Amino acid sequence: MNTETDIKRVGKSGQISLGKQLAGHYFREQRQDDGSIVLVPVVVVAKSHWSVRDAGKIRKAIAWAAANPAKGSDVELVAAKAEGAGSRSKRGK
């Protein structure tokens, strides 16, 4: 996982520049109780591109997400599990 830290200043117009490499990308803004803001990359699909089948799946996914809010993860535990899974021998070898 690559993590970079940078300090950005909000300009007089209320904007922050994230750099040209992210120009045109969409982000969901999550405002946390502690005042922090998290930008989550998202893909926006025009409703005209949905099929009837997709609309049902999307509604179901939105309902699931509303009923199952995101929760924090213990990064150290996840990393340890990933390392353990990678060290297991492959079947048949």
Secondary structure, 3 states (H helix, E strand, C coil): CCCCCCCCCCCCCCCCCCCHHHCCCEEEEEECCCCCEEEEEECCCCHHHCCHHHHHHHHHHHHHHHHCCCCCCCHHHHHHHHHHHHHCCCCCC
